[in-house]
Amino acid sequence: MFGKENENMDEAIVGEIMNDLEIEDIPAEAYHDDVGESDLELAALKELNALYHDKIKQQAAEFENYRNRTTKEMGRAFDKGVQEMAASLLPIIDNFERALKNADKKDPFAAGMLMIQNQLHTAFENMDIKKIPTVGEKFDTNYHSAVSHIEDANFGEGIVAQELQGGYIYKGNVIRHAVVVVAN
């Protein structure tokens, strides 16, 4: 990769630079009464060194930009994957909640289902997936989806009175809105 071709290219560049240089381009301490070819060659090599130094700095900056961009893209892809995985598991969690709502809590089968449901909720929490607070909270269109309104003296106007389906968020992004009933 860095064989004869690069040496020939470097020599060609040094030759071009030497041809372009004039005596005033060479610092005063680099020449005496008579400018020798070694002084021109030294000046050409210094200029070539400066060109390579600038090129290295430019490539280092480009690489840093590439690394930052790919890190952000990988983070976004990971976050999207987490959200898609969570969205695919939400119907399972909903079915557990529906089944347990009417189950006899003393039944060993229901107790096992409750343990599985708790494991799913713990796994979600560990992945920073949080359930959206509903009952008793002020209705917020960013997080809640109202399907009906009811008159209830226990709740103030615009307060969520009932949750029909849980909603979830991941890093501030809604995976699914909570389906709720709002008090008038």
Salt bridges, closest charged atoms under 4 A:
GLU64 OE1 - ARG67 NH2 2.24
ASP79 OD1 - LYS171 NZ 3.26
GLU84 OE2 - LYS80 NZ 3.86
ASP94 OD2 - ARG176 NH1 2.68
GLU97 OE2 - HIS121 NE2 3.65
GLU97 OE2 - LYS131 NZ 3.69
ASP128 OD1 - LYS130 NZ 2.87
GLU163 OE2 - LYS131 NZ 3.30
